[in-house]
Amino acid sequence: MGEEELGRRYMAVVEESSAPLTLAIDIGGSHLKAAVLDQAGKMVGEAVRVETPHPATPEATVEALVKLVEPLGNFNRVSIGFPGVVRAGSIFTAPTLRDKRWDGFDLAAALSKAWKRPIRILNDASVQGLGVIHGKGIECVITMGTGLGFALFDNGRLAPHFELSQHPIRKDKTYNEYVGHAALSECGKSRWNKRMRRVIRVLDTVINYDVLYIGGGNARLIKFALPDNVKIVPNEAGITGGIRLWDERWANALAGTLVADAPTRRPAQE
């Protein structure tokens, strides 16, 4: 199917549907990805992606995102998954982007100014989790990419986010350093798989989850047999989960996470 035909089909969907279209964005340490979703969370047209700028400053990333979504056409609102701590649209940490200028950066305001659309931002693992969880029991989500993302849900309600990736798991190595992409490249797939076995055992002991979902680009490299309550999920959930940031049926899951009385800048350290 040619680009012109895809464009015509896209515009037909826009014109015929009275439901809002959601631009869903997944910001990663390696790539920026985006797609337009219909009300059911299905992609309208094709997803687009580009390498994450290096250095990944807030300004360079915003500029890259604006350029990235230009071919996608019309959308009414925006959902963004970001690799770090997010509070009420502002970024508090961005460990995989490795740039301190993100601390306190109001990403929602910057992109709202560019697109003139309402924007909701959540941690990227939380967004991916929304795309795969069933809303029953303790459901844990980890994403395996540049680093390790983490989200936890209790009967569908998103728990307060914490950066598990920055916690030590083996001697002085954090989860990011132990099973992130750099560790995979350094130690090889066989040893990395052994490390992932350990990570799963630790999470099972510490969290006592009912189900563990593993997503992200490197999840496909897991080759050992998984317990029945551990599932590999499609990486596309990092995009398609974005629709639930606007779904009132998931309001309980996101209570206090998207619009809150949280400060928009990191508080000063004592």
C-alpha positions in Angstrom: 0.0 0.0 0.0 1.5 3.3 -1.1 1.8 6.4 1.1 -0.9 8.3 -0.8 -3.4 5.5 -0.1 -2.4 5.3 3.6 -3.0 9.1 3.8 -6.4 8.8 2.2 -7.5 6.1 4.6 -6.2 8.0 7.5 -8.1 11.2 6.6 -11.2 9.1 6.0 -11.0 7.8 9.6 -10.5 11.3 10.9 -13.5 12.7 9.0 -15.9 9.8 9.8 -15.1 9.4 13.5 -16.4 11.8 16.1 -14.2 10.1 18.7 -11.0 11.8 19.6 -7.7 10.6 18.2 -4.8 10.2 20.6 -1.2 10.8 19.7 0.7 8.2 21.8 4.5 8.7 22.3 7.0 6.4 23.8 10.3 8.2 24.8 13.2 5.8 25.2 16.9 6.0 25.7 17.5 4.6 22.2 14.4 5.7 20.2 11.4 8.0 20.2 8.3 6.3 18.9 4.8 7.7 18.1 1.5 6.6 16.6 -2.1 7.9 16.4 -4.7 5.7 18.1 -8.4 5.5 17.7 -10.8 5.3 20.6 -10.3 1.5 20.9 -6.5 1.9 21.1 -5.8 0.7 17.6 -3.2 2.4 15.5 -4.4 4.7 12.7 -1.9 4.3 10.0 1.7 3.4 10.7 3.9 4.1 13.8 6.9 6.3 13.3 10.2 6.3 15.1 13.6 8.0 15.2 16.8 7.7 17.3 16.8 9.6 20.5 19.0 12.7 20.3 22.4 12.5 21.8 22.8 14.4 24.0 19.1 14.0 24.9 18.6 17.5 26.3 15.0 18.6 26.9 15.2 21.1 24.1 16.6 18.6 21.6 14.1 15.9 22.5 11.1 18.3 22.2 12.4 19.4 18.8 12.8 15.8 17.7 9.3 14.9 18.9 7.7 17.8 17.0 9.4 16.8 13.8 8.7 13.1 14.3 4.9 13.5 14.5 4.5 15.8 11.5 3.7 13.0 9.1 1.0 11.6 11.4 -1.6 14.2 10.7 -4.5 15.2 12.9 -4.8 14.3 16.6 -6.9 15.7 19.5 -4.8 14.8 22.6 -1.5 13.4 23.6 -0.3 10.5 25.8 3.4 10.2 26.6 5.4 7.5 28.3 8.7 8.9 29.8 11.6 6.9 31.2 11.8 8.4 34.7 9.8 9.9 37.5 6.9 12.1 36.3 4.7 14.3 38.5 1.8 16.3 37.0 3.5 16.7 33.7 6.9 17.7 35.0 10.0 15.5 34.9 11.8 14.7 38.1 14.4 12.2 36.9 15.6 10.9 33.6 18.3 8.3 34.3 18.4 6.7 30.9 18.6 10.0 29.1 21.5 11.0 31.3 20.9 14.7 31.3 20.3 16.6 34.6 18.5 19.4 32.7 15.4 17.2 32.7 15.1 17.6 36.5 12.0 19.9 37.0 11.4 20.3 33.2 7.7 20.9 32.4 7.5 18.6 29.4 3.7 18.9 29.2 3.9 22.6 29.0 6.6 22.6 26.3 4.7 20.2 24.0 1.3 21.8 24.7 2.8 25.0 23.4 4.0 23.3 20.3 0.9 21.3 19.5 -1.9 23.3 21.3 -3.4 20.0 22.5 -4.0 18.6 26.0 -1.2 16.3 27.1 -0.9 13.6 29.8 2.5 12.1 30.7 3.2 9.0 32.8 6.3 6.8 33.4 6.9 4.7 30.4 6.7 1.3 32.2 3.4 2.5 33.7 2.0 3.3 30.3 3.1 -0.1 29.0 1.5 -1.7 32.0 -1.8 0.0 31.3 -1.7 -1.7 27.8 -1.4 -5.2 29.2 -2.8 -5.5 32.8 -6.2 -7.1 33.6 -6.8 -5.1 36.7 -6.9 -8.0 39.1 -4.6 -8.8 41.9 -0.9 -7.6 42.2 0.4 -7.1 38.6 4.0 -6.1 38.1 5.5 -4.7 34.9 9.1 -4.5 33.9 10.5 -3.2 30.6 13.8 -4.3 29.2 15.4 -1.6 27.0 18.2 0.9 27.5 17.5 0.4 31.2 14.9 -1.5 33.3 11.5 0.1 33.7 9.2 -0.8 36.6 5.5 -0.4 37.4 3.2 -2.0 40.0 -0.6 -2.3 40.0 -2.9 -3.3 42.8 -6.3 -4.4 41.5 -5.8 -2.1 38.5 -4.6 0.9 40.6 -1.2 2.2 39.8 1.1 2.3 42.8 3.3 5.4 43.5 6.3 5.2 41.1 9.8 4.4 42.3 13.0 3.9 40.3 13.8 0.3 40.9 16.3 0.6 38.1 18.5 2.7 40.4 18.5 0.1 43.2 21.4 -2.3 43.7 20.7 -5.9 42.9 24.2 -7.5 42.8 27.1 -6.1 44.8 27.4 -2.5 43.6 25.4 -2.9 40.4 22.0 -1.4 40.0 19.3 -3.1 37.9 20.2 -0.8 35.0 23.8 -1.8 35.2 23.0 -5.5 35.7 20.5 -6.1 33.0 20.2 -2.9 30.9 21.3 -2.8 27.3 24.9 -1.9 28.1 25.2 -4.9 30.4 23.7 -7.1 27.6 26.2 -5.9 25.1 29.1 -6.4 27.6 28.3 -9.8 29.1 26.5 -11.5 26.1 23.0 -13.1 25.8 23.8 -16.3 27.7 25.0 -14.5 30.9 22.4 -11.8 30.5 19.7 -14.6 30.6 21.2 -15.9 33.8 21.0 -12.4 35.3 17.3 -12.1 34.2 16.5 -15.4 36.0 17.9 -13.8 39.2 15.9 -10.6 38.6 12.7 -12.6 38.3 13.4 -14.5 41.4 14.1 -11.4 43.4 11.0 -9.6 42.2 8.9 -12.7 43.0 10.3 -12.8 46.6 10.1 -9.0 47.2 6.8 -8.1 45.5 4.8 -11.4 45.7 3.1 -10.5 42.4 0.3 -12.5 40.9 1.5 -11.8 37.4 4.8 -10.3 36.1 4.7 -8.8 32.6 8.0 -8.3 30.8 8.1 -5.9 27.8 10.6 -3.7 26.0 12.8 -4.4 23.0 15.1 -6.8 24.8 12.3 -9.0 26.3 12.4 -11.1 23.1 16.0 -12.2 24.1 14.7 -14.1 27.1 15.2 -17.8 26.2 14.7 -19.7 29.4 11.4 -21.3 30.4 9.3 -18.8 32.4 6.9 -19.6 35.3 3.2 -19.6 34.4 2.6 -16.3 36.0 5.4 -14.5 34.0 4.4 -13.2 30.5 6.4 -11.6 27.7 4.2 -8.8 26.2 4.4 -7.0 22.9 6.7 -3.9 22.9 3.9 -2.0 21.1 2.0 -1.8 24.4 4.3 1.1 25.2 2.3 3.0 22.5 -1.1 1.4 22.7 -1.3 1.7 26.5 -1.4 5.5 26.0 -5.1 5.4 25.2 -5.9 4.4 28.8 -4.5 7.7 30.1 -7.7 9.2 28.7 -10.1 6.4 29.4 -12.5 7.2 32.3 -12.9 3.5 32.9 -9.3 3.6 34.2 -9.7 6.7 36.3 -9.2 4.7 39.5 -6.0 3.2 38.2 -4.5 6.7 37.6 -6.0 8.6 40.5 -3.6 11.2 41.7 -0.9 10.5 39.0 -1.8 12.7 36.1 -3.1 15.9 37.7 -2.0 16.3 41.3 -1.0 18.8 43.9 2.6 17.7 43.4 5.3 20.4 43.0 6.4 21.0 39.4 10.0 21.2 40.4 12.2 19.0 42.4 12.3 20.1 46.0 15.7 21.4 47.3 17.8 18.7 49.0 18.3 19.1 52.7 
